[in-house]
């Protein structure tokens, strides 16, 4: 049944009949899944040392948690009889993530009834937050719980909000370099694209075992139309090969050979730039949680020969 309600908690001082608990999803290290190239890379303490404000998260990972709205049963006072239990109806949970650029409403899982859920005494309504982290800086998870509280003689709509802050840090740093390789057998242009992926440690101290440990799973190049390429890297190929393990401050270098599919017609690119594509990077954290990053469009400057210069 639909009710026209006005939230009146500004004048209400008594405790809420519904409480909110937020459970952060934490992956624990699974050492047996990977056999790294570095000794003892698994550190349990950074995973467990999450402060009450949710600790840190990393760009490229997914922030997830469970929101629990509980219909609390008030305890008896001084051993007296149990207090009367109120009827709680139309419980709703809404969430918003405030990032450095803009706030974003988060669709919660599983999708539920827009009219809300009724909770019996001791009952709970659970929703899951899943949000891809793409920016560095302070993030705030804003959770709003609304419900209708009824007694035998009256009823009212109530609402409260809670804020949970955490810092999102950059974990991987990508540096690229491009050089010309000369024309191929078919007269097509070729280039060498070098990329270095470094584990910045997520702000931890390097060289002392601190910071996040990263298990690289993929460094691939998605090429633009009209190009083909091959990588000259051997790590991670085939089953049974060792994964590359990057501790804080360590890096991995990869090389790609990029070439045009057909013979160069001598025409120059617009704005003097040849675009290759996007570098896709995938990894796992110490506990198995996945992360992914995509660079901007990579390429190289193509200089137009000056009049009178010979073209080789």
N, C-alpha and C positions, 0 to 999 in steps of 0.2 A: 504494500500500500504506500502510496506517495504521501509525504508529509511536507508542508511548508515550514521551514525551520530557520531560526536565527541563532547563530553561534553566540553564546553568552558567557564564554569563559573569562572574559575580561573582568567580570564581577564575581566569578566563582573562585574560591580559594581552596576548596576541599580537593583531596587527591582524585586523580582520574580512576575510573573503574577499569580502564584498559591501559596496559603498559606496553612499551616497545623495547624489544631486544634486537640487536644487530649482530649477526655472526659472520665474521670474515672468513672467506674460503682460503685456507692456507694449504699449500702443497708441502709435504714433508719430503726430505731427500730420499731418493730411491737409488742407492749406490750401485746395486747390481745391474741396473739397466744399461749403464755405460761403463766402458773401460777406457778412461782417458789417457792422454799422453803425459799428464802431469801427476805428480804424487799427491795423494790425500787431498783431493779438491773439495771433498764434501764437508761442509761446516754446518753443524746443527744450530749453533747459537744465533746467527743472523736471522734464521727463519722464526725462532721462538721469541726473539726480543722485539716483538711488536708493541709499541706504546699504546696507551688507550686511545689516542687520536688516530689510530689505524696505521701508523708508521708510513713507510714509503712504498711507492709503486713505480713502475718503469714504463717509459714510452714504448709502445709496441705490444704491450701486454693487455690482458682483459681484467678489469677490476670487477670482482663478483662478491656478493654477500647475500645472506638470507635475512629478510626482515620478518620479525615475528610480533604480531599484535596479540597480546594475551588478555583474556578476561580474568582478571585477578579476583580471588575470593578473599574478602577482608578477614583477618584473624579475629577471634573473640577477644574482648577487652577484659583483662584481669580474671581470666578463667571463667567468665560469664558465658551465657549462651551465644551461639553463632549469630553474627549480624545478618540482617535481612539481605539477600542477594538481589541485586538489580538486574533487570532484563536489558541485555545489550543487543541492539539490532543495527543493521546497515553499516557494518564496519568496513571502512575503505582505507587502503594504504596507497599513497602517491609518493613518487620520488623524483627528484630533480638533481642534476649534477651541474654545479657552477664551476666552470673552467676559466682560465685566464682570459679567454676570448669572449665567451658567451655562455649563458645557461642553457641546458638541454633537458627537456622532459624525457624520462626513461620509461619505456614500456616494460611493465613488470611481467614476470613469468611465474606460473602459467597464467594466461589470460583469464580474467574472472568476470563475475557479474558486476555490471556497472552500477547496479542498485545497492551493492554492498552485501555483506555476509553476516548472518546472525550467529552469535557466539553463546554457547551454553557456559555455565560456570566452569572455569578451568580450561575452557576451549582456547584454541589459538588459530589465527589466520596467518599463513606463511606465503611470502612472495620472494622471488629471486631477482636481484639486480645484476645485470651484465652490461658493462660499459667499456668500450674500446678506448684506451688511453692514447691520445695522439698529440698531446701538448705537455711541455714541461711547466712546472710551477705549482702553486697551491690550488688544490681542488677541494670543494665542499659538497658533500652529499647531504641534501636536504630531504628529510622524510616527514611527511604529514600524515597523521592518523585522525580520521573523523569517524564518529559513531553517534547513535541515538541511545540515550540512557533513559530507561523508564522504570518507575516504581508503581505501586498500586494506586497512587493518587495523582501522579504527575509524570511529565517527561520533558526532556530537553536534548538539544543537539550539542555535542561537545567536540572539541578539536584541539590538537596540540602538535607542535613541530619539534623536531630534534635535528641538530646539525652535527655532522661528523667530518672533520678535516683531515686531510693527508696531503703529502707532497709527492708529485710525480716527477721523477728524474730521468734524464737521458742515460741510457746504458751503453749503447753502441755508437761509436763515431766512425763514419765512413769517409774515406779520402780517395779520390780517383785521379788518374793521370792518363792522357791519351796521346799517342804518337802515331805518325803515318808509317805504314809498312811498305808503301809502293804499290804499283799496279800488279794485278794477278795475271795468270796465263791468258785469261779471257779479256784482258784490258780493263778489268774492274778495279776500283779503288779498294784499298784495304787499310785497316787501322788495328792498333793494339790498345786495348783498354785494360789498364791495371787498376785494381781496387784494393785498398787496405781497410779491413774491418777491425777496429780496436775496442776492447772491453774497457770502458772508462771506470768500471767498478761501481757505477751508480752513486758516485760521490764518496766512496770509501777510500781509505788509504791504500796505496799500491805498494807492492813489494813486501807486505807483512802478512799476507794471507787474508786481508780484509776485503770487503766488497763482495759483489755477487759473482758467482761462477757461472759461466755460460757454456752450453754444449751446442756447437754449431751443427745445424742440420741441412741448411740449404743456402747457397749463394748463387743465384741464377740471374741471367740477363734476358729480359723480355724485349725483343727487337721490334723496331718499327717495320712497317710493310716495305718490301723491296730490299731487305737486308737478310743475310744469313750469318751465322757465327758458330764458333766452337770454343769450348773452354779447354785449357791445357792444365787443368787441375785434376788431381787424382784422389784427393781425400773424399771420403763418404761415398765412393762408387761401389755399388754391389753389396751384397750381404756379407757380414763378417768383417768388414773393414772398420777400423777404429774411427770414432768420432773425434773431431777437433775440440779440445777443451781449452777455453780461454779464461784464465784468471784475471783479476783486476790488473790493468796495465799491459796485458798481452794482446797481440794482434795476429791476424791471419791475412796473407796476401793471396789474391787470385788474379788470373790473367785470362782475358778473352780476346780472340781474334775475330774482328768484324769485317765483313766485305759485302760489296754490292752484288746483287744477283745477276746483273747484266753488265755489259760494257758501258763505261762512262761515256756519256754523249757530249761532254765538254761544258755542259751548262752548270752555272754556279747556283748554290742554294740561296734561298731568300735570306736576307740579313747576314749572309756569309757564315752560316752555321749549319753543320750536318748533325742531325739528331739520331742517336743510336737506339735509345730505348730507356728502360727503367730497370734498376738493379733490385731484385727481390731477395730479402734476407730472412731466414727462419732459424729459430733456436729454441732451446728448452732451458729453463732455469734449473737450479739444484734439485728442486722437488718434482720436476717433470712438467711444470706449467709452460705452455707454449707462448712464444712471442714472435712477432713479424714486423718488418719494416720495409718500406719501399722508398727509394730515393726519388728525387725529381728526375726530369728527362735529361739523360746524359748525352753528351755529344762533343764536338770539336769545332773550332773555328776553321773555316776554309777561306784562305786568302785568295782574292782575285789577282791574277798576275798583272803586273803593271805593263803598260804598252811598251813594246820593244824587248820585254823579257822572254827568254826561251822557256817553253814548257816541257819538262822532262816526263 
